[in-house]
C-alpha cells in the first residue's frame, strides 16, 4: 500500500473510531449536544457548497449532466439506507448489531473523507498517478 493510501486509511480509521466512540459520550445537556451537531452540520454544508459542488460543476463539463445524477443517487442511497435501518429498529440486541453495521458504513465514508482531507491540505491525491 502506498503512502497516500496509508494516510487516507489512517484518517479514515481515526474518524471512524471517533464516530464509533462518540455515541457513548454523555454530554452535560441536550442543548450542548444539538449545538455540536448543528456546528458539524454547518461545516459540512459549507464544505459541500464551497468546495465539492464547484468541483462537481467543473467535472460536469466533461461528463455532462451525468455527474449530477450520480451525486443525487449517492446521497439518496445513503439517506434511504440509514432511514430504513432506523425505522426497522425494534429491540436492544438489534440496536447493537445495527450500530456495528452503521460503524462499518461510516468507516468506508470516513476513508473517502480521509482522501478529501489529504486533498485539501495539498498532499498528492490518492487517485492521482
N, C-alpha and C positions, 0 to 999 in steps of 0.2 A: 504494500500500500504506500502510495506516495505521501510526501509531507503535506500536500494540500488536502488530501483525503483524511489524513490523520488529524489535522487541525479542525476540519469540519466535523469529524466524528467526535473529537473531544468537546467541542462546543455543543454538539447535539446531546452528548452524554450529560454534560453539566446542566443544560437547560431542561432535559428530560428528568433528571434527578430532582432539580428544584421544583418542577411541576408535580412530581410524584409525592414528594415530602411536604409540599405546601398545603396539601389537603388536611394534614394532621395538625397544622398550626392553629392555635386558639388566639384570636385577636381580642383585645380588650372590649371592643364594641362592634356592633354590626355596621355602624356608620363609618368606622375606620376601614372595615373590610370593603364596603362599597366605594369608598374614596380611592382605595388602592386599585380596585377593579376598574373604576372609571378612568383613573390615570393611565393604566396599562392599555385600556381600550382607546383612549385618546392618542397615545403614542402610536399604536398600531394603525389607526385610521389616518393619522398624519403621514406615516410612512407609506401607506398604501397610495394616497393621493399625490404625495410629493415625489415619490421615488419609483414605485412599482408601475403605476399606471402610465407615467411618461415613457418608461422603457417599453412597456407593452405597446404603446402607441407607435414608437419607433419600429418595433418588430412588425407591426401591422402593415407597414409599407411593403414589406416583403411577403408576408403571409396573408395579406388582405384581412377580411373580417373574421377569418377562422380563428385567429388568436383570441379574440374576444369570446367566441363560443367556448373554447377550451377553458378560458378564465371563468366563465359563468358555470360551466359543467363542474369544474373542480370545486368551486365554492358550494354549489348546490349539493354535490355528492357528500362533501364533508359535513355540511349542515344537516342534511336529511339523515345521514347515518347516526350522528350524535343525537338528534331528536328521537329517532327510532329506539336507540339504546335506552335513553332515559324515560321514555314513555312506557316501555315494557319492563321496567324495574319493579319487582314485586316483593322481594324478600332480602334480608341482610346478607345471606350467603351469596345470592346472585349479585348483590351490590359489590361484594369483594371481587368476584370474578370479572364483573364489568369494569371495575377500577383497573384491573390488570390489563384488560384489552384496551381500555382508554389510554393507559400509560404507554402501551406499545405503539398505538397510533400516534400519540403525541411525541414519542421518541423519533419516529420517522419524520414527523413535521419539524421537530427541532433540529434534526440533521440537516434538513433543507434550509432552515433558518441559519444554521451554522455556516452554510455555504454563502448565504446572503450577507451575513455579518463579516465574513472574510472579504467579500467583495466591497463592502462599504469602507473597510479600513485599508483598502488598497493592496491587499495581498493578492498575488496572482490567483485568478479564479480556478476552481476545481474542474470546471468543464472546458477550460481553455487549454489548448495544446499548442 
